[in-house]
Amino acid sequence: MATPRAIKSLSRRPAVRRFISWLGYLYMWLVMKTGRWRIVGTESRDRLIAEKQPFITCFWHGRLLMASLAWNRSEPFHMLISSHADGQLITQIAARFGLETLAGSSTRGGTTALKAMARILKDGGYVGITPDGPQGPRMRASIGAVALARLTGAAIVPMTFGTSSCRILNSWDKFVVPYPFGAGDIVWGTPIYVPRNADDKVMEGARLQLEEWLNRMTAEADRSHGMPPIEPAAEIPTSIETGADA
């Protein structure tokens, strides 16, 4: 019988990873086609798009799976994804949905990714960040998205989802996998703005605001669909280094 280490090693092979990404795409297509999904709270998002104002979409790592359904593919969108093997798998699934990705993390390629995202935003594009990725703490925001917002002047727009039927994986992020034939809401929140001259105190206030809003939105979305509550990790970030990703 194959050991977990052998299975993980096998999944790192490019051909196997492509096959898994194809299966992941088919599964998500089934979830979207058979489910009753609503996208709510889009007023602020749509206004920013109509006014051609770029913004940073933030969602928890555990709610990554429905990002492809949340976004209008007619607008340029790039998600920040870590460069390790799991991140490469997510990259391939996202590509099948027509989403662009950037490789980087808080530990590898963070500065390069920050510069790339800044260029995209200044060119009028949009980026997506999981502020608790790639390794947590769960549902605790790092400073990366706030630093990017201060650098570029782009707003931060929180986004999450809740569903009536899913599996919650026993992973650090309590990753939520919706089941087909369920119902769910993808919820967009109110923009958060960070002044260009924000000092550390203002930056920390914006980070806490993002964390609190995302957790409140997520709790409300879960409650409305009868999902069991998922609590944030007890730890909070102690560093203000830039970098957060999927």
CORDAJO-V625131 format. One record per helix or strand of 2 or more residues. SS is the DSSP state (~ for helix, > for strand). FROM is the first residue (numbers start at 0). TO is the last residue. Records with the same first field share a line. If there is no record, write none. Layout:
SS=FROM-TO / FROM-TO
//
This chain:
~=3-10 / 13-33 / 42-49 / 60-69 / 84-95 / 109-121 / 143-151 / 199-223
>=35-39 / 54-57 / 76-80 / 99-102 / 125-128 / 154-162 / 165-167 / 175-177 / 182-191
//
